Structure formats: C-alpha cells, structure tokens
Amino acid sequence: TFATGWQTGVVMGYAQQDFDLSYVQALGTVSERGDRLSLFLMNLHPDEAMEVPIRVEGFPRKTDVRVITITGEEPWTNNEPETCPDGNCVSTEEKVVRFAVSPIRYRIPAHSLTVLVFYREGSDQDPPSRPEGLAGAADREGVLLQWRENREPDLAGYWVYRSRCPAGPFRHRLNAEPVIDASYLDRAVDPRVRYTYAVSAVDQAGNESGFSGRIALAPLPEDGDPDAVTPPDEGPDEVPPSPPVLLEVR
C-alpha cells in the first residue's frame, strides 16, 4: 500500500508487512499547485514483472491516470549509438488508464521505471489551442515574431522556441517566463544563420498547447547581403541550447 504526503520531493512510499516489495522502489511528489500527484515506481528485478497494490489517500483524484513507462528488452539496454541501431533501445510508452476503485493494482514491467500521474478532482488538464498566424521579419537587430492572440480566459502567455533545423526538434525555449503579448523580439541571434521558430500557448495551470505553424528567418549580415546567410541544416538539430540561468532556489 502506498500513501501520500504533501512535501514535494520527499519519499512517501511505504509497504505493509503482508506485501513484499524487495525489488520495487517508490517515490512520490506533489506539484507546487497541489493539482498533480506523481508516483514513481522502479522495478529492479531483471526478469519478473511486479504487480503492486496502490492506495492513494488524502488526494481526491480523477479516475483517469496518466502512465509513463521507460524500459528496454534487457536490463543493460541503452541508447548508445554503438548498440542501439540494432533495435535494442530504451523505449518510452505513454497511455491513460482508468482506475475507478481503490486500491489500484498495477503491473510494473521488469527492469523498468513507471510513473503514475494522478490529477486532483476539479483540476484543469485541457491545454489552450495552438497559436495561429505566426509571422515575422528579420533585420540586423534580430528577429521579430508576431501571431494572433489566443482567447482562453485562463491564458498565462506563450513559449517561444527556436531551432537551426527546419524539422526541429524544438527544445531551445527562448523565454524564461511566458510572453504575455503576442509578439517576441529575438536579439540573441547569429546574423549569418537561418533559424526556424515555433510558438506554443500555456495556461495558468501549466498546460501547454501544441506548436504553432513554423517560420524560418535569418537576420541580415552587417554588409546587408542576404546571399551570405548560412543555409538551414539538413540533419537533426544537434546544437545544444544555451546554459540554464538559475533564477530561484528553494
């Protein structure tokens, strides 16, 4: 049986004596808003799946539970380029499971990490609609983006993403806080590089929309010659984002 606590980041799992969890480790966390309880279950057994009973107490939850499982065919499976191309790679499976009764019984695959995400009754998991009408212009000062405003009443703002590869992935988020206005000026650009941008919307509950349409722009070089702009990369984006800036410690 697992019980919940309310201090984020503290181990909350405990096992009754009538159930052996010698191969299972548990960690529970509650979101800062108190609207999401995440239970991390790690099965360390190399060969056997484990079925565990889970009782959630003190957290009135919705019946739909998001389940994410990370595992591989063997305990030593990894995603290193020397071994993964043959198909023996770590994989992630995500699904939604309905648990109407308590306690829950869930089967955890061998040598895996499974995360069960419980949502509080009445909480919001519906993301905003994706922003539309993304357009922009580039000059020697940078890239100015504009898009149509979303109409959701609980909208918190927008995230702006940038990639050097037109196909993405878009992992470089430019703003540390959501942009309130439907525009953004990117000054941290190389004038000889063509960038592809995408924008998403986020609400006050932290739900993020899908990406807007994409737009590719390149700031003009100092000499103003557009032919000097570097063409976009053809392969996947392997340029790492800027280092994170520590804003607050708790």
N, C-alpha and C positions, 0 to 999 in steps of 0.2 A: 504494500500500500504506500502511496506517495501522498504527502500533504504539502500544502503551500505555505510560504511565509511571505512577508511583504518587503523585505530588504533586498533590493536589486543586487544581483551578483553573488549572493550567498548560497552555498549548497543547502538545499531544502529536502532532499530525498531521504527517506528512512525506510527500512524494511522490517516487517513483523517477523517474529521468530518462526512462524509456520511457512515462510516462503524463502527459499534460498536464492539470493541474488549475488552469488560469489563472482559471477562473470559480468555483472551489469553495474555500471556506474551512472549516477543521476545528478543532474544539476538543473535547478530551476531559477528563472529570472522573471521579474515583472517589469514591464515598460514603465518609463517615468510617468506617463499619464495614467497608469493603472488599468489600461484597457486591453492589455495583451499579456498572457502568461505563456512563457516558452519553457518546455520541459525537454532537456537534452538527455537522451538515453544512449549510452555506449555499451555495446555487446562485445566483450573482449574474447569470447570463445572463438577459436579458429575454425570450427566446423559446424556448430549447432546453433540454430535459431533459438531465441528465448521468448516465451510468452509470459508477459508480466501483467499483473493487475494494477490499475492506476485509479486512485480515488482523488478527485480534486475537491478540496474543502476550502470554504471561505472565499471562493471566487465564483460568483454566479456566471455561468458560461453559456455561450451559444452551443447548439448541438453540432454544427459543422466545425470540424477541426482540420487545420492545415497540417499535412505531414510531409516532411522532407527527409529523405534517406540518402546517405552517402555511403557507398560500399564499392566492392570490386569482386572479381571472381576468386581471388586468393588474398590472404592477409597481407602479402607483400606487394600487391598491386599498387602501381603508382602511375603518374602521368609524365614520367621522364621520356624524352624523345627517343632514347635508346631502346625502350621496352614497350612503349605504348602503341606504336603504329600497328602492332600485330593484333590489336583489338582487346588486349588485356589491360584496360584502363579503369581508373576510378570513375564512377558514374554517379549522377545525382538524379533521383526520382522525386517528383513532387505531385501530390494529389490532395484531394479534400475527402475526408471520411466523416460520416455522420455517426456520432455516439450519443444516443438519446438516454441511455441508462448509466448508472454508476454502481459499482466500479467498472471502469473500462478494462477490457483485456486486449492487449495488442502484442502482436508477434514481431519481434525485432530480429532482422536477419543476422547471420553470423558475421563477425568482424565488421561491424558497421556502426555508424552514428546516425541516430534517428532523432529528429526534432518534432515534437508535437506542439503546435501553436494554438492555444485556446484564446478565444475572444470573449470579452465581457458582454453580457446581455445589454443591448441598447447602444453598443459602441458602433462606430462607423468604419466599415471596410470598403466602401464604394469610392473608387478614385474619381477625380474630375475627368471631364472629357479632354482629349488631347488638344493642344493649341493648334490653331489653323492660321493660314495666311502668312507663314513665315517668309519674310523678305529682308533684304539688306543691301548695304552699299559699303564699299571699301575705298579708302584713300591712304595717304601717307600717315595719317594719325591712328589708323586702326580699322576695325570692322564694326559698323553699326547695324544691329539687328532690330527688327520690329515685327509684331504679329498682332492678331486680333485678340482682344481681351476675352477671357472666359467669364461666364455669367453665374457660376456657382456661388451661393451666398457664403459658404464656408471656405472660400478660396484663400490660401495663405500666400501664394505667389507662384513663381516659376523657377525652374532649374535650367541652366544653360550649359550645354555640352559641346565639346569640340573634338574633332579627330583629324588626323592627317590622311586618313584613308577614307574614301567616299563611302565604302560599305561599313565603316565602323570597325570594331565596336566602340561605342561612345562611353568611355569610362572616365574621361577627363572633365569633371564638372568645374566650371569656371567660378561660380559664386559660392561663397561660404554660407550665405543666408539667402532665402528665397527673394527673388526680384519682385517687387510689388507692381511696378509699371510694366506694360507690355513692350519693353524695349531694353536693349543692353548694348553697351559700348565695350568692345574687347580691344584694349590697348596693348596687352601683353602678347604681341604677335611678331613674327619674323616677316619683314616686308617681301621676302622672296619665297614664301611658302603659301600654297593654296590650302585653306582649311575648309572642312565640312562641318556645319553646325546643325544642331537639333535642340529643341526646347521641349520640356515637359511641364505639366502643372502639378502642384501639390496642394492638398487641403490642410486644414488646421489639425486634422487627426493624423497627418503624416502620410496619407495615401497619395501615391504618385501615379500620374497618368502615363499612357504610352507616349512615345516620341511624336513630335510634330513632323511635318514634311522636312526634308533636308535642303540645305542651301550651301553651295560651295563658293567661297570668296577668297580673294588674295589681296592684301594691301599692296599698293604700288611701291616699287623701289624708289629710292631717293631721286634717281635720274628720271623717274616717271615713265620708264619704258615697260609696258605690260608684257612684252616678249621675254623679259628677263625673269618672269615669275617661274618658280620651280613647278613642274607638272605634279599632279597628285600621285601618291604612292599607289602601286597596283596591288601589292600584297596586304596582308593584315597589318593593323596598326601595332607596331612594336615599340613605339616611342613612349616611355613612361610619363605619367603626369608629374606636375610639379610636386615637391615635397609638401606634406600637410603642415599647416600652421596651427599650433596649439593655442586655442582661444580660452579654454577654461578647464580647470581640474577640480574634481570633486572627490 
